[in-house]
Amino acid sequence: MSVPMSELPSVSPTYPVPRAWVGCVACYAAGRLVGEWNDAIHADEVSCDDLHRANGLTVIGGSHEETWVYDHENLPVTGECSPADAARLGRRIAEADEWLREAFIAWIGTGIIIEDADHLPDLESFIEAYAGHWPSFRDFAEQQVDDLGILDGVPELVQRYFDYDEWASDLTYEYDHADALDGGVFVFRNL
């Protein structure tokens, strides 16, 4: 069941831009850190010549033709990666509406994602899975009780015995969640 985007709880666009530290492989192998930070979407456009010029170096001889992403910020990958992979993922993240980017990155980070034909996280699947930004998963679970009318018509005396914690625990079979930067959580339907 898909919820219209206008009905989803929103999050402010505070998530920093994904960035990648692109370095020269030959220099790194020689024990020198020659590289620079770039927006991830441009990581595959950086050449060794660019890196050497930016660091005030002139390379004479040797094979300084390959670059690599040795560090990154706000990219949902573990460890190093190729500049092409960093750029492809950065571009996919940039395709999401700005107010959804933090949630999209969190969804990718859960590892339970759907990929498209290009083996990138599928933005449409994310939008279908996204159930909003909540103060806590328990708050989401309580809202589900209200939305589904589970306790409608049940006397108030009996409602006090409803186990919201157990209900929230059961919902984890149908929903995933990931921490948001503000301390809340993003909730995603398992598709």
For each residue, the residues with C-beta under 8 A, 3 or more apart:
1:
2: 127 128
3: 7 8 131 132
4: 7 8
5: 8 127
6:
7: 3 4
8: 3 4 5 130 131 132
9: 132 133 134
10: 99 133
11: 14 99 100 102 103 133 180 182 184 186
12: 99
13: 98 99 101 102
14: 11 102 181 182
15: 74 101 102 105 181
16: 19 73 74
17: 39 40 74
18: 39 40 41 72 73 74 75 86 89 90 93 105
19: 16 37 38 39 40 72 73 74 75
20: 37 38 39 40 43 69 71 72 75 83 86 87 90
21: 35 36 37 38 69 70 71 72
22: 35 36 38 43 46 51 67 68 69 70 83 86
23: 27 28 33 34 35 51 67 68 69 70
24: 27 28 34 35 48 51 52 64 66 67
25: 28 29 66 67 68
26: 29 30 48 62 63 64 65 66
27: 23 24 30 32 33 34 35 51 64
28: 23 24 25 31 32 33 34 35 68 70
29: 25 26
30: 26 27
31: 28
32: 27 28
33: 23 27 28
34: 23 24 27 28 51 52 55 57
35: 21 22 23 24 27 28 51 55 67 70
36: 21 22 46 51 54 55
37: 19 20 21
38: 19 20 21 22 42 43 46
39: 17 18 19 20 42 43 90
40: 17 18 19 20 43 72 74 75 86 87 89 90 93
41: 18 87 90 91 94
42: 38 39 45 46 87 90
43: 20 22 38 39 40 46 69 83 84 86 87 90
44: 83 84 86 87 88
45: 42 87
46: 22 36 38 42 43 50 51 67 83
47: 50 51 67
48: 24 26 51 52 59 64 65 66 67
49: 52 53
50: 46 47 53 54
51: 22 23 24 27 34 35 36 46 47 48 54 55 67
52: 24 34 48 49 55 57 58 59 64
53: 49 50 56 57
54: 36 50 51
55: 34 35 36 51 52
56: 53
57: 34 52 53
58: 52
59: 48 52 62 64
60:
61:
62: 26 59
63: 26 66
64: 24 26 27 48 52 59
65: 26 48
66: 24 25 26 48 63
67: 22 23 24 25 35 46 47 48 51 83
68: 22 23 25 28 80 82 83
69: 20 21 22 23 43 72 80 81 82 83 85 86
70: 21 22 23 28 35 80
71: 20 21 80
72: 18 19 20 21 40 69 75 77 81 86
73: 16 18 19
74: 15 16 17 18 19 40 105
75: 18 19 20 40 72 81 86 89 90
76: 89 105 106 108 109
77: 72 81 85 86 89
78:
79:
80: 68 69 70 71
81: 69 72 75 77 85 86
82: 68 69 85 86
83: 20 22 43 44 46 67 68 69 86 87
84: 43 44 87 88
85: 69 77 81 82 88 89
86: 18 20 22 40 43 44 69 72 75 77 81 82 83 89 90
87: 20 40 41 42 43 44 45 83 84 90 91
88: 44 84 85 91 92 118 120
89: 18 40 75 76 77 85 86 92 93 108 120 121
90: 18 20 39 40 41 42 43 75 86 87 93 94
91: 41 87 88 94 95
92: 88 89 95 96 120 121 123
93: 18 40 89 90 96 101 104 105
94: 41 90 91 101
95: 91 92 123
96: 92 93 100 101 104 123 126
97: 100 101
98: 13 101
99: 10 11 12 13
100: 11 96 97 103 104 126 127 130
101: 13 15 93 94 96 97 98 104 105
102: 11 13 14 15 105 106 180 181 186
103: 11 100 106 107 126 130 133 180 186
104: 93 96 100 101 107 108 121 123 126
105: 15 18 74 76 93 101 102 108 109
106: 76 102 103 109 110 178 179 180 186
107: 103 104 110 113 121 126 129 130 178 186 188
108: 76 89 104 105 113 121
109: 76 105 106 178
110: 106 107 113 176 178 188
111:
112: 176 188 190
113: 107 108 110 121 122 125 126
114: 121 122 125 126 129 191
115: 118 119 120 121 122
116: 119 120 121 122
117:
118: 88 115
119: 115 116
120: 88 89 92 115 116
121: 89 92 104 107 108 113 114 115 116 125 126
122: 113 114 115 116 125 126
123: 92 95 96 104 126 127
124: 127 128
125: 113 114 121 122 128 129 191
126: 96 100 103 104 107 113 114 121 122 123 129 130 188
127: 2 5 100 123 124 130
128: 2 124 125 189 191
129: 107 114 125 126 188 189 190 191
130: 8 100 103 107 126 127 186 187 188 189
131: 3 8 140 175 187 188 189
132: 3 8 9 140 186 187
133: 9 10 11 103 180 184 185 186 187
134: 9 137 139 140 143 184 185 186 187
135: 139 183 184 185
136: 139 140 184 185
137: 134 140 141 168 171 172 175 177 185 187
138: 141 142 164 165 168
139: 134 135 136 142 143
140: 131 132 134 136 137 143 144 168 171 175 177 185 187
141: 137 138 144 145 164 167 168 171
142: 138 139 145 146 164
143: 134 139 140 146 147
144: 140 141 147 148 150 167 171
145: 141 142 148 150 151 162 164 167
146: 142 143 149
147: 143 144
148: 144 145
149: 146 152
150: 144 145 162
151: 145 154 159 162
152: 149
153:
154: 151 158 159 162
155: 158 159
156: 159 160
157: 160
158: 154 155 161 162
159: 151 154 155 156 162
160: 156 157
161: 158
162: 145 150 151 154 158 159 167
163: 166 167
164: 138 141 142 145 167 168
165: 138 168 169
166: 163 169 170
167: 141 144 145 162 163 164 170 171
168: 137 138 140 141 164 165 171 172
169: 165 166 172
170: 166 167 173
171: 137 140 141 144 167 168 174 175
172: 137 168 169 175 176 177
173: 170 190
174: 171 189 190
175: 131 137 140 171 172 187 188 189 190
176: 110 112 172 187 188 190
177: 137 140 172 185 186 187 188
178: 106 107 109 110 185 186 188
179: 106 183 184 185 186
180: 11 102 103 106 133 183 184 185 186
181: 14 15 102
182: 11 14
183: 135 179 180
184: 11 133 134 135 136 179 180
185: 133 134 135 136 137 140 177 178 179 180
186: 11 102 103 106 107 130 132 133 134 177 178 179 180
187: 130 131 132 133 134 137 140 175 176 177
188: 107 110 112 126 129 130 131 175 176 177 178
189: 128 129 130 131 174 175
190: 112 129 173 174 175 176
191: 114 125 128 129
